[in-house]
Amino acid sequence: MKLNTRSASIRYGSAFLVAILLISTITVFAATDKQDVTVISTSYAFEKPAIQKVVVEEIVYDEIIMTGAPCSADPGMPLLPTSGAQILLPQGTTVKNIEISTSKKISLGRGYYIVPASKPVPISQADQAQPPTPDITVYHSDDEFPGRLVTEIGIQKQRGYTMLVLMLHPVQYIPQTGELLYFSEITVSVETQNDNLENPFFRGLPKDIAIINNRVDNPQITASYQQKKNQGYATNEEYDLLIITTDELKNSFIPLKDAHDAKGTSTVIKTLTDVGGDTAEDIREYIREAYTEMHIEYVLIGGDHDVVPAKMLWVYGLDEETTPYTTYMPSDLYYACLDGPYNYDGDNKWGEPEDGENGSDVDLLAEVYVGRACVGNATEVEYFVDKTISYLSLDYDEAYLNNICMAGEHLGNYGIASWGGNYLDLLIDGSDLDGYVTVGIPSEEYNITKLYDRDWPDHNWPASELIELIDAGTHIIHHDGHANYFYNMKMHYEDLYVLSNTKYCFIYSVGCMSGGFDNPQGEDCIAEYFTSKIPTGAFAGIWNARYGWFWSFSTDGDGTRYTREFVDAIYGENIPEIGKANQDSKEDNIYMLWRSCMRWTYYQLNLFGDPSLAFFTPQNENNPPETPTLDGPERVKTNKSFDLTVSSFDEDEDQVYYYIDWGDGNNSGWIGSYDPEDDITINHTYTKRGFYELTAKAKDTRGAESDWGFFQIEVPKAKNQIVTSIMQWIKVRFPHIYSLLNLLIL
């Protein structure tokens, strides 16, 4: 959630007041005789921070808290508030210069000993965790830290829009004197100049504009983006979901396509033969074309890594620059983010921060939302499809949908980070810990079982307890604990064969390696077993491909940030679609990409499941739009375009799509989305005479469809001008004779 643009409501047992970071935006346009120059000025206001004592291993530190500006730092460095900024650039421009101005510097006092950032530790190697240790060179310095007001994260593009991503530093620290300095306002002025480059992924669709407006701090700039001629228009083939699989598995996915089509999610299946190649590069290029030409929103990869390949991205995890973690990991993010290359320097390390366009960062903002069915044969496809259709077909009154399990393990003796349950508690009813606010799972709406080692006798809940909960019907499981490729939630993959549930669950685990579907040790990972190797278990889930990360003596671990934002996407931002929520959790954290292992986690959180599936949540119960009203001419000429006006209304105030069947074998496909109260006009041309019955239906953004609306148009035989004049004279004076003659002439 973008905490610097709006507040979130959080449900606690008592009233909860959120002090939020405020933004005011002023845009100034200027021009010179030599070149067009635009200056975008955006002001960010920060409330005065609070300071409290915190004890870590008997050492007393000071902790600074600024709501809406979570603390961030490299290991051993002072943890100070930071804030993300995403500034939209005008169409066809690039950054020429960035200037920073501030309010008056305010001293918060001296003598503070700010707590340092913890070293990131893999959850599976928790025994190596150490208390945070101050970096001597920084803590003995009399220079301001971090010594800058802004860190440039880079230029990112999304759906044809270009934005500048920054990290702001409203608090400075002088370690030697312990003085804290604070700015109540920082203004970022971005001077841009024309580059006259057209982005091929700009479509200008209402749904694209809505995404960008919600993402950036200066949404008024979207008005500068104009549709280019012949750019952004769909073909007659327009779909919501693209399934990419093999010729051998295609037929096994048809029941899923049919189920989606029946629910209003228009779906198309393409094989690697249609793609024209079997490499990850071939697949990404095909998805680019499908996004531009078919306006797809979701992509389901229908195959295991050795069936439909994933791109292996290289990533470096920061660990005080002394013992860096590096690895290659399978990442379907490559198929979601379509701008630019992912290997600009041409080496064997894809996904480096310099591997994007012209040596910039790679694209990290999604055009489409991707999930994977890790299947290798028709039987596995059947398991996956049956479970997906079962969830898709549920009603809101299914009792098991109210059941949620939080499964937390003992991680070690690291203060508040000792128990997975302490992290999972942040997902219930929301949290403002660690300087940012996230909306959580509303406890008053769900039956939440806390399976915590922290609270269990002997601090060790047994796997049999979770198996019993799954078999009894559990909708969602959040897990924080130890794991590896073949072990998750205290179960080995062989243990999953005892499951007998017919009500399938969703699993989100921050454990290590359980989602390594590239078979790094020669066998399928346990996430594949949960979702596609057995007929029971989970309909979908999100797991880490490699190490999951936590911070000792802190709840502010890298993995926890993504989990909190995932839950916030669903319950705070009303993004129930699983693929969208997973990507939103990443994009909300993008300004922290350079912190410890945030990029590592950004890459590795793959969705095992259909990305278009929407969670059944209390606030997601939905009413369909009203039956569309159609209005247009009753008679039109052949080969002459005419306008048809279509309108509907959605009482939930959801955006609306329309589907028009022209009755001549042509249709509009799903077009939109549009505001629910708006009339839309669409044109068509008939090439043959006759009577045509037009039908139209409306669909809201959550998939609920209206009944069909009807309208009839006559396309009479063309008449010459004299005949037309005579017929008009007869029609006025002798209407009964006109009707008979008209039938004879038609």
N, C-alpha and C positions, 0 to 999 in steps of 0.2 A: 504494500500500500504506500502511496506517495504521501508521506506524513507532512511534507512541507507545502501541500496544496489543500488538504482538507483534513477534518478530524474524523475519528472513528468512534462509534458508540461501543462501549464495553459493558457487558453485564456482570456485575458482582452482586454479592448478597446485600450490599448497601450502595448508596449513591456513590458514583465515581466521577471525579472531575478530571478531565484531561486538559492540561495546558499544552497548547500545540504551537508549533513553529508556523509563523505566518509569512505569506509572500505577497508582495505587491509588485506588479509588473508595469513598466512604462516602456513603450517602444518609440524610438525616435528615428525618423528617416531623413537622410541627408544625401546630397548629390554634389559632385564636382563636375567641372567641364570635361575632365579627362576620362573619368570612369564613374560608373554608377557605384555608389557606396551606401550601404545600409548599416546603421548602428542599432543594435538591439540591446537595450538596457533593462536589466531585471534586478530588482532589489529584494533581498532576503532579510527578514527581520527575525531576531533571536531574543527569546526571553532570558532574563538573568538566570544563570545556572545555580543549582544548589550544590553544596559540598558536604560530604558526610565521611565519617571514619569507617574504615574497613580493616579487619585483621586477617592477615594471611600468614599462617605458620608462625604466630606470635609476633609478627612484624606489623606495626600500625601504619597504615597508609591513608591518604586522602583520596576519595573517589568523587569525581565531578559528574553531575547529572544535569543534562539539558534535554528536556523532553522534546522529541522530534529531531534530535541531533545525536545519534548513537555514537559512542566512543569507538575509536579505531586507532590502531597503531601496529607496527611490526613488533615481533617478540622482543621484550626487554625495553621497549620504548614507552614513554608516558602515555597512558590512555586518555585521550582528549576528545571532546565532541567534534563530530564531523556531520556534514549534511550533503546530500546529493542534489545536483542541479542538472536538469536536462532542458536545454535551450534550443528551440526549433529555429533553424536558419531559413531565410526566404528561399523559394524555389530557384534553382540555378545559381546558387552562391556558395562560396567557400569562406573559411575564416581567414581574415587578413591580420587581425590583431585583437588581443584581449587586454582590457584595462580594468583594474580593480580600484574601487574607492570604498571608504568605510565611514562609519560614524566615529565619534571621538572614542579613543581607547580608554577603557575603564579598568582600574586596578581592583581586583577582588581581595587583595591582601597578600601578605608574604608568609613564609614559613610552612608552606604546604609541601607534602611529600606524596606526589601523585603515584598511584598504583601503576606498575608496569603491565604491559600486555603479556599474556601467557604464550607459551610455545605450543603450537598446534601438535596434537598427538593422535595417531590412529587409534580408534576405539579398540581394535584388536590387540594393540600394544600398550594398553593403559598402564601396565606396570612400569613403563618408561617415563611416565609423566612426572614432572618436577614443578615445584612452586614457581611462580613468575619471579624472575631475577632482573633487577635493574641493570641496564647497560651503563657501565662505569663512565665511558667517554661522554655520554649524553648527560647523565645525572650529576656530573661534576662541572658541567659547562655553564658559563654565564651568558650564553646566547639564547635568544628566544627559540623555543621549539614549538611547532615544527619549522618556524621561520618563514612560512609562506601562508598566504590567505587562501590559495586555491591550488588544487592539483588537477591537471588536465588528464582526464581518463581517456578521451579521444573522441573522434567523430564516429557516429553510428548512423546507419540508415535503416528505415523500416517502411515497407510498403510505398517506397518512392519518396519518402520524406527524409530530410537530413537534420540531425540534431547533434549538438555539442554536449558531451557528458563531462561534468566536473565534480570534484569533491571540494567542499568549502570547509575552512578551518576557522570558526569564530572565536576560538580560545587559544591563546598562546601561553607558554609556560617557561619561566627562567629557573632551571633546576637549582642553580647554586644559591639563589636567594629564596627559592620557593614561591616566587611571585606568580600569580595568575592574572592574565590580562584578557579582557573580554570586549567584543564588539557587538553592539546591539543591532547593527545593520551592515550588510555587505552588498554593494552594488557591482554587478558584473556587466560590463559594456563590451559587446562583441562587435567589432567592425568587420563587415563582410564585403566581398567584392564578387562580381559576376564571374562564373566559370563557364557559363553557357553549355553545361553538360546536362543531357536529359537522362533521367533514371528510367530504365526500361520497366521497372516494377511499379511505377506510379500508375494507379488506376483511377484515383479520385472517387472511389466508391464511398457511400455514406458510412459503411462499416469501417472502412479504413480511416476516415476522418475521425470517427468516434474513438478509435484506438489511440490515435495520435493526440487528440485533445485530452484524453485521460492520462497520457504519458508525460507530456511536456509542461513546462512552467509558463509558457507564453502561447496558449492555443490560438490566439487571434491571428497568428502568423499563417495558419493553415489557409487563410483567404488568399494568400499570395500564390498558392499552388493552383495552376490552371491545367485543364485537360489538353493534352497535345492532340493534334489531328491524327486519327487512326490509332490512337494509343489508349489502352485500357478497356477496350470493348470486348466482351465475350463473344465466342462463336455460338452457334445454336446449341452446342453441347456445353451446358453449364452445370456444374456439380458442386456439392458441398464436400464430399469425401472421395478421395482417390485411394484405392487399394492397389498396391504394387506387389505382384507375386510371380510365380513361374507358370508356364503352360500346364505343367503337371498338377499344380495345386489350384488352378483357377476355378474349376467347377466346384471345388469344396468350399469356396468362399461365396458362391452365389446365394445360399440361404441368408447370409449376413447382408448382402446387398439388398435382397428382397425385403428383409425386415426393416432396414433403414429407409428404403424407398417408401414402404408403407407408413412409416412414421414421419415422413417429410424430409428426411436427410437424403437428398439425391446423391446416389453413389455410383461410381464407375470402377470397374476392375480392369487393370492393364497388366500385361505380363512383361517380362524382360525382353521378349521378342518385340512387343510394341515399343518398348524403350529404345531398342536398337543397340543394346549392349548390356553387359553384366557387371560393369565396374561401378563403384560408388560415384565416380565423376559422371558417368552416363546417366545414372539415376537422378542425380542432383539436377543435371541439365534438363531432363524430362520434367521434373517437378517444377522447374522454372517456367517451362512452356505451359504446363497445366495451370499454374497459378495465374499466368498472364492471359491465357486464352480461354480457360474453362472456369476461372475464378474460384478454384478450389480453396477450401478453408482448412481441411484436415487431410493428413496422409497416414495410412496404415501400411507399414512394411510387413508383408505377409511371408515371412521366412526367417529362419535362424541365420546366424552370421555366415554360415557356409552355403546358404541358399540364396538369400538376398543380402549382399555384404553391407556391413557398416563401415564408416570411415574411422580409422584408428588415429586419434588425435594425441599429440604429445603435449604433456603438461608438466610444469615445474611448480612444486609446492614450496613456498618460502619458509625457511626454518632458520632464521637468524643468519642467513647467508653462509652457514658453516657446514651443515649436513643437509643439503637440499634433497628433497624427494622428487624424483622424476619418473615418469612412466608413460607408456602408450595405453590408451583406453578406447573402447568402442563408444562412439557418441553419435546418436541420431540427431543431435543439434545441427550437424552438418547439412541435414536435409530440411531443416526448419528455417535456417537463416540463409537467404539466397543471394545476397549481394556479395560481389567480389570473390577473389580466390581465397583459398585456405592454405596455400603453400607458395607465396609470392617468391621466395628465394630459391625454390626448386630443390630443396634438400629432402631428407627422409623424415622430417619432423613437421607434420601438418598441424596447424592450429597454434603456432607460436604467435606471440603478440605483435610480431612484425610481418606476419604472413598474409595480411589483408591487402587491399587495394593500394598500390604504390608504396608498399612497405609499412602501411598503417596496421592497426589491429584488425583482426578478422571480424566478420559480421556476427553480432551476438543478439540482435533483435529479430524476432521471427516474422516471416511472411505467412507461414503455415504452421500448423501444430501437428506434431508427429508422435505416433506410438508404434509399437512393434508387436507382432504375433510371432513368437519364437517357435516356429513350427518347421518340421522337416518332412512330414508325410501327411497323407490324407486323414489318418486317424487323429493326429495331433491337431490338425485344422478343425476337425469335427469337435474335439473337446473345447478348443478355444471359441469356436463359433457358437456352440450350444450354450456355453456359459455367458457369452456376450449377449446373445439374443434373450436368454432368460432374464438378465438384468434389464435389458432394454424394454422388456414386456411387463415389468412389474407395475403394480398400482401403488399409489401413495399410502394406501391403508395396510400395506404389508407390515405386520408387526415387527419383523426382524430388522427393518430399516431403522428402528429406534435404538438398536443395540450397538454400542461402540466399546472397544477394549483398548486400554492403554497398557502396553506391556513393557515395563522398565526393569532393567537388570542392575546388578551391582557392578560398577565400573572400576572401583578401587578406592583408596583413601585419599581423596583430593578435595576435601571441604564440600562445598555445595555441589561440586561436580562428581561426587562419589556415587550418585544414584541416578540412573536413567529416569526414574520417576520424577525427579526434580525438574528435568527438562520437559517431560511430558505434561507436567502440571501447567506449564506456560501455554499449552494449547487449549486448555479448558477455560472458557469464559473470557479469554483474552489476557493480555499482559502489557505492562509498560516498563518492564525491567530492561536494563541495558540501553536505555535512552531512546527506545522506539516503541510505538504502540501497535499491537496487532490484535485483531478481533479473533476470538476463539470459538470453539464448539460450545454452543449454549447448553449448559448442563440441565436447564429446566425443560429442554426439548428432547433429551436423550437419556437412555439408561446407560450410564458410563461405568464400566467395570475397571477398576484400577488393579491390575495384576503387577504389583511392585515388589521386587526383592526388599526394598526399603521397609515395607510394611508387613511382609510375609514372615511367618514363623521360620526361624533359622535363616532368614534373609535369602531364600532360594525357592521361588515358586517352580513347580514341576511342569514339564512340557505337556503332561497329560491334562493339566488344568486348562491350558489354552486349546488343546485339541477338543476338549469337551465343549468349550465355548464356541468354537467354530462349528462343530457338528450341531449344536443347539440353535445356531443361526446368529451370526455376528456380521454386521454390515461393514464396519470399518475397523481396522486394527492399526494403531500407531505403535511402532517399536523403537526403543532406544537401548541398545546393548551390543554384546559381542556377536560376531558373525564371521563367516568366511564363504568361499565359493559354494560350499555344499552344506552350510549350517546357518540357520537363522531362527531366531526366537526359540532357542534351546532345542530345535529339531534338526536332525539330519534329513537329507532328501528322502532316504528310505522310509523315514517315519511318516511321510505324507501319504503313503499308501493306505494307512489306517483311517484316513479321513472318509467320512460318509455323508458330508453335508450336501444338500441340494439347493440351499440358499447360499449364494456365493459371496465372498467378502472382497474388500479392497484392502491392500496392505501398503503402508508407507514405513520403510525401515531406514534408519540412518546407520545401520551396522555395516561393517566392511565387506566388500567384494561379492555380496550375494547376488548382484546383478551383472556379474562379469560374463555376459552371454557369448563372448568370443572364445569360450572354452580354453582359457589359458593353461589349465592343467589337464586338458584332454577329455573332459566330461562336461555335460550340461550343468549350468549353475542352478541353485535351488529356486531362484525366481522363475526359471523356465518350468520347473516341476509344478510350482504353485499355479501357474497360469495356463500351461498348454500340454504338459506331459501326463496329467491325470485328469479324470472327468470331474473331480471335486476340487476343493481348495478355493482359489481366488479367481474372480473374473478379470482383475487388473491389479497392478501395483507399481510402486516406484521404489527402486533399489539402487544402491551405489555399485558402479562397475569396479571400483578399486577401494582404497581406504576411505572410511568415513572418519571425520575429524571432530574432536572436541577440545576445549580449553580446560586445563586443570584449575580448580578454585574459582570457576566462573561459569555462569550460564550462557555466556556469549560465544559459544563455539560456532565454527563455520557451518557445520551441518544443521545446527539448530536454527540459524537464520533462515535457511531455505524452508525448513519444516514450518516455522511460524508463518512465513509469508505464503506458503501453500494453503494452510488452513485459513489465513486471512483472506486469500483470494476467494475462497468458497463462501465464507460466512460474512466477510466484511465488504468485499467488492462485488458480491453476487456474480461470481464466475464459476458456475457449477460444472462446466465441461472440464474433464480431467486433463486433457492435453493443454488447454488454455491455462488452467490453474498451475500446472507444472511450469510452464514457460513464464507465467506472470511472477512466480516465486523467484525466478532467476533475474528477470528484468528489474524487479523492485530492488535487487541487491547489486545492480551493475556498477553503481558508483563506488562500491567497495571491492572491485575486482582485483585490485593490487594488494589487498590485505591477505596475509598468510596463505591459506589454501582455498580461497573463495573461487578462483578460476578453476581449480581442480574440481571442486564440487559442482560448479556451473556446468562443466562438460559431462560429468559422469551420471547425473540424475536422469536416467532413461525411463520412459514409461513403457511398461509391459502391458499392453492393452489397447483398446480402441480409443483414440484420442477424442472422438466426437461424443462419447458417452457422457451424460450429465448426471452428477450425483442427485439422488432423491434427498432433498433437504426440506425442512419446514418452510423456508422462505421461497423455495423453488416450486412449490405447488402452483399450478399455472392454469389460467383460463385461456381458451383459444380465442383468436380474433373473431369478430362478427363476420357473417357471410358478406362477401364483397358486393357492392353496388356498381353496376356497369352502366355507362352512359356514352352514347355516340350517335352518329347518323343511322337512320333506319335503312337508307339506301345509299350505296356508293358505286362508283364506276370501276370497271376493270382497269388494272394497271395504274390506278391513281391512289396515292397514299391518303389515309384518313387517320384521325385521332380518336382513340378510345380513352375515356377517363374511368379510372378504377379507384374505389375508396373502401375502406373498412375502418374498424375501430377496435382497439385492444384495451380492455378495462384495466389490465395490469400496467398499462402504459409502456409495454415493450415495443421495440422497433418491429416493423412488419415487412415481410417479403410477399411478393405476388407471383402467381403462376397463371398465365393466360394461354388457353388452348384456342386457337383461331378457327378450328373446325375444318381446316383445309389440309390437315396433315402437318401443320407447323405449330410451334408453341414458343413462348418467350423464355422457357426455363424459369428458375427462381430468380427474380430480380429484386434488388433492394440492398440494404434495408432502408425503410422510410419511417418518418415519425408517424405514430398511429393515427393522428388526426388529419394527415395530409392527403389530398387527392393527387394521384399520379396520372400522367398522360403518356400513352405509348402509341406509336403509329404502326400501321400494317398496310399491306397492299394485296388485294386479291387479283389473281390472273385469269380466273374463269368465272363465268356467270353462275348464279344459283342462289339458294338460300343457305346461309351459314349460321350455325348455332355456336356462339362463343361461350366458353365457360371459364371461370376464374375462381381461384381460391387464395386465401391469405394464410401465412404462417408467421408466427412470432419468432423471436430470436432464441426462444427456448424449445422450439420444435412443435408447439401445439398448432394444429391446423383447423381452419374454418370449414364449413360446408361449401359446396360449389355455388357460385352465383351464375346466372344465365342472361344472355342477351342475343337477339337475332338480328342479322343484317341481310338485306337483299342486294344482290348484285345483278341488275337486269341487263338484258341484251342492249348493246349500244344502239342508239337511234340517231338518224341525222337531224339536223336542226329544225327542218320543216315539220317532220313527224313529231318531234318533241313539242313544238309549239302547238300543233293541232291537239295532241294528247292533253296538254295542259288546259286548252280551251274546253275540251270535252269533260275533263275532270271537274272543272268548276261548275259547268252547267248541267252535265248529265253524269253524276258520279256512278250510278249503277251501270250505265253503258261503259264508262271508263274501266271499271273493274273487269268486265267481260273482255273488252279489247286488250287490256293489259295482259291478261292471262294468255290470250291468243298470240300476242306479239312476243312475249317473253321467251 
